[in-house]
Amino acid sequence: MRIAGSRQTASSPTCDPAASRRSVASPAIGSGSPRVGWAPVWTATLKPADRAALDPGIPDDLDRHPDVLVVGGGVMGLAAAVFCRRAGLGRVLLIEADRLASAASGGAAGALAPELHHLTDPPAFVQLARSSLALYRQLAQQWNATRLLRWAPGLLLLPDGPPPGLRPWPEVELLDAGQAAELVPDLVPMPAALLARDQARVHPLRLAVALARRAGSVATGVAMTGLQTAGDRIVRVRTTAGVLHPGVVVFATGLAPTPWVSVPQRLVKGHLVATEPVGFRLPCGIHLPGFGIGSLEYGGLLAGGTREEGDRSPQVRDEVIGFIRRRLGELLPAARSARVRHRWCCFRPATADGQPVIDRVAGLGNAWVSAGHDGTGLLLAPATGRALAAWIATGQAPPQVRNFDLARFARSG
């Protein structure tokens, strides 16, 4: 849900890494966050077959000795499973405690705008995001999935004018007030904006369905409850569906699963709304730190992407919805009277420095983790999944994810 904005930081308790041999139990691990309040607009647009694909249940022939076990059925876990299969890593099993994309992945706004992170995130993040968007294009072509992506420019508003020293890079264009008004006539006068033309939007649940159909064996309603290690390897994973004996484990549970992975992390709540049809269509996605607006297929607007640090309640808050409606009307006066059709909240998994973790688990030779993407899981999923699959296949960390290691927290501490 985060749209090219700054990320506040906080930390949570850390835990011991894996030891030489032990058996550890914990509460069920799955989606990694409270259930969202109300239903995202995406749910209402799914076909019955797509809904079934997101919650297939437990297969009768559940593979208890998969070559690769992916724990977590958000877009990160699904992408990891897909690319492990594409890399020829053997039988892949994905387990999810709830239904697929039940947490942040299914409640996100769906913006894929890597260029709008140029001012707020490190170069390694932007490069990974760019490669991920290119992978999305390839997958859509290979799968003949014409509805998977909607290509549209992204417009980053600069209400105080261009920052001192701003130098537009090749992928963006700096617009003045007149150019911004010509591009989006319904937008309130804006002194400047940055336009990134080759960006996209994705329907989060349609994406999850497309990935699930290529992810190998998928089991929903199955939570990990513990694991056993021998030396530097996971040898057993206990779940609510019984014991599994995987060759490799990928943790993709949003928040990194404690006590096995030590990361300073927390959940960040955010709200979104979808309006009734408004009578006009935006030619681009509109972005501000902590807020975004985009057009929906049926003619409504999607708005929000707020950040409520410390609020762990799954309830939709009326005062936040009121703020989103006011902000929408301030930016697009023609939308002031738009009625809200859907309102919901979800929880973004975030690390202390605002950057994701993509790494091999410390002390374990057959376990990897992808966590803490803070609203950018949809954006980074393909490139992250491909990098994890390559790492598992070769034993070497791909250069594009080396900046997202676990050890950075110890170095900065």
N, C-alpha and C positions, 0 to 999 in steps of 0.2 A: 504493500500500500504506500510505502514511502516514495515520494516523487521528487528526486533531485534536490533534497533538502539536507540541512545539517542534522547530525545524529548526536543526541546527548548521550553521555556515558554514565554507567554505574557498574557496580560489581556485585557478584554473589559469591557465597562460600565455595571454595574449591575442595577437591577430594583427592585421595591418593590414587596414583596410576596402578595398573595391573602389576601384581607381584608374581613370583615364580610359579606358584600353583595355589589356587584357591577357588572357592565356589561362593558367589555373591548373589544375593537376592535383593530385589527392590520392588517398589510399587510398579504397576504396569507402565510400560513405556510405549508410546505410540505417536499421537499427533503432537504431544508436547505442549499443549496450551488448553485453556478452558474452551468450552464450546462457544461459538459465536452467538451473539444475540440477534434474533430474527433471522431472516433468510436473505442472502445476497440476491441481487437481481438475476445473476447467472442461472440460479437454480430454476427459475420460472421458465427459462427458454430451452431447457433440455427435452429431448425426446425420451420416451420410455426406455428405449434400448440403451441410451446414454446413461440414464439413471441406474439401470441395472449394471452397466459396466463399471460404475463407480462403487458398487457395493456387491461384489460377486459372492461374498461369504467364503467359507472354507472349502477348498476342493476335496472331493472324496478321496482322491489319490494324492493328498498333500505330500510333497517331496520332503522327507525328513533328513536327507543327505544332499542338500543343494551344493553346487560348487561355489555359488555366490548367494549369500543371504543379505537382502536389503531390509533394514528395519526402518519403517517410516514411509507412508504412502502419499506424501505431498509431492509437489512437482520435482523437488530435488531427488527424492527417492526414486520416483518413476523414471526420471532422466538417467539416473545412475544405472537402473536396471536395463533400460533400453540400450545404453551404450556398452554395458558389459556383454549383452547378447550380441551386439554388432561386432564387438571385439573378439568374439568366439571364445568366451571364458567359460563355456559349459552351461550347465543348468542353473537358471536364476530363479530364486523365489523371493518375492516381496511380501512382507507382512505389515499390516496396518491395524492399529487398535480400533479405529472407527471406520468410516468409509474413506475412500480415496479423496484427497484434497478437501478434507473436512475442516482444516484450520486456515492458516494465513493464505495458503495457495488458492483455496476456493473462494476467499473473500477479498482478494486483491483487486486493484483497479485495472490491471492488465496492461499498463503502459510499458513499452519496450523502447526506451529512449536513452541509449548509452551516451550520446553526445551531451545530454543535459546534466550528466554527472561530472563533466570536465572541470567545473569550478568548485566542486565540493568533495570529490573523492580522489585518491591517489591514481597515478598513471596506470599502475598494475590493474586496478579495478576497471578503469575505462577500457583498457585493452582486452581484458577478459569479457567485458560486456559487449564490445564490438564483435569479437569472435563468436559470441553466443548468438547475437542477432544474425550474423552471416549463416550460422548453423541452422537457425530457424528457417531461413529462406531455403536452404538446401533440403531440409526435412519436408517442408511444405511441397516442394517440387517432387521429391522422391515419392511421397505418399499421395500425390495428386490431391492434396487437401486444400482446396481453394478457399475454404472458410476458416482455415486455421489462423491466418494472420490478416489483419487489415492495415495496409501501409498508409501512413499519414504523417505529416510533419509534426514536430514538437516545437512549441513556442514557449521559451522561458522568459517570463515577464521581468523587467527591470524597472520597478516603480520609482526608484531613486535615480534613474539614469544609469549609464554604464559605470561600473566600478573603476576607480582610478587605475590606469595601467592595463585595462582590459585589451587584449589582442585577440580578435576572433581567429579561430583556427580553420583549416580548410573545410571541415565538415559543417560549419555553421556560418550564418550571415547575420551581421548586426543590423537591426532595423531601427530606423528613427520613428518618431511619433506618426508621421504621415504614412510610412510604409506599414506599420503595425495596424493602423486604422484601415488601410486598404485591404490588408489580408483578412482581418476579422472586424467587419463593420459594426458588429454588435458589442465589441469590447469597449469598456470605458477608456477614455484617452490615456495613453500610456507613453511616457517619454522615450522608452527604448525597449527592445526585446531582442533575444537571440533566437534565430530560426534554424532548426536542424531538419532538413527536408526528408532524409531517408530513414525515418523511424517507423515504428509499428505499434499496433495494439493487438492484444490477444484475448479471446474469451477463455478465462481460466479453466472452467470446467470442461469445455470442449477440448482444450489442450490436454487436460488430465485424461480424458477418455482416449484421445489419440495415442498418448504415451502408454496407457494401460494395455491397449490392444497389442502392443509390441514389447511389453516388459517381461515376458515369460510367464511364470505361474504367479498369480496374485491371490492373496488371502486377506480378506477384511474381517474385522472383529477378532483379530488375533494380536495380543499384546505381548511384548517381551517382559518377563518378570525376573530374570536372572541369567547369569552365565557362569561357566566354569572354564578356567584356563589351566593349561599345562605348559610350563616353561613360558615361552613368549607367544603362545597361540591360544586362541579361543577354541575349545574342543566341544563344548555343549552350550546351547542357548535354550533356556527354559522359557516357555510361552504358555499362554492360556489354552493353547491347543496341543500341549505336550512338548517333549524335548526334540530339538533339532540339532543336527551335527553338520554344520557348514564347513566348507573349505575356507571361505573368506567371508567377512562380515563388513557391511557398509552401514554405518549409523547415519541416518538422514531424518532425524526426529525433530527438526526445528531448533529446539534447545538441545545442546549436546547432552547425552545421557550420563548423569552422575550415578554412581561414583566412578565410572570407568573412564570418563573423559573430563579433565579438569579445565574449565573455561570460566572466566568471569563473565556472567551473562544474566540477562533478564528479559522479560516480556514487555513490549510496549503496545498499549492498546490504541486502536484507531477506528474512526467512524467513516462511513460512506453513505451517500444517498443516491437514489436514482429517481428522476422526476418523471412526470407524465410528459407526453410529446409537447414540444415548445414552439413548433412552427418555423424553426430555422435549424440549420445544421452547421456545426463548426467545421472549418476546413482543416483544423489541426487540433492537437491536444494542447491545452493551456496549463502551464506549470508555474508554481511558486513554491518556495520552501514550505513543506508541510501542507500543501494544498494543490489540488489539480482538478481540471474540468475536461470532460470529453463527451463526444456524442455517442449515443447508443443506437443499435440497429433499428429499433422501433420509433426513433425520433425524440426520445428523452435525453436528458443530460445525466452524466455520472459526475458527482462532485464530492470532494472531501480528501481523505488521506491525512487526518489529524493525528496528533501524537499526545496521548494522555499518559505520561510517565507515572508509574506507581498505582494505577487503577487496575486492579485484578478482577473487578466485577464483570461478569459476562453480559450484564444488562446494557441495552442501548440507552444512552443518557439524552433526555430531551433538550438539555441546555446545549449540548454539543451539536445536536441536529439543528437547533435554532441558529447556532453560530454558522454552520455550513450554509444554511439557507440565506442568511444575511450576507455572508461573504460572496456567495454565488450572485446575488442581486447587485452587490456593489461592483463586481467585475463585469457582469453581463446584465445591464439594466432590463433588457427584454425578457429576462428569466425571473424577474422579481415575483411574479404571480404564479410561477410554476408550482404545481402541487407535487408533493413527494409521493411516489409510488412504492418505493422500497427503502428501508433504512436498516443498517446493520453495523456491527462492529466485529473486529477480530484482533488477534494478538500477534505482533511481529516478534520473532526471536532475535535478540540483539546481543552483541558482545560489547565489552567495555570500550573498545576503540572504534566501534561502528563498522568494522570490516568483518567479512565472513571468515570462518575457519574451514579450510579444505586441507586435510592432512592425514597422515597415518597416525593411529593412536599410539601414544608414547608407551613403550614397553611391550607392544604387541606387534608381531610380524604379519598377522593376517587380518588386521582390522583398520578401517579407515573411517573418517568422520567428515560430514558436510553439515555445517550448522551456522546459526547466527546471521542469516542473510538480511534481516531487518528490512523487509519489504522489497528486496531485490531478488528474491528467489526465482520468480518467473523470468526475470531478465537474464540471470546467470545460469539457469538450469542446464541448457544443452552443453555449454562449454565446460561447466563443472562436471557433468556426467561423463563427458568424453575424457576429461583429464583424469578422473578417478579410474576409469576403465584402462587407460593407458598406463597408469601407475601400477595398477594391479597386475597387468600383463607383463610389464617390464621390470618392475621393482624399483624404478627410478622416478623421482618426482618430476613431472613436466614443468618446464621453466615458468609457464604462465600462472601457476598456482603457488609458487614457492614463497611469495609474500604473504600468504594466508595461513602460515604455519601456527601451530599451538605454542611453540617456544617463544614467540614474540612477546607474550604477556610476561614471561619470566624476565626477558631482556629489558622490558620497559619498567618492571617493578623495582 
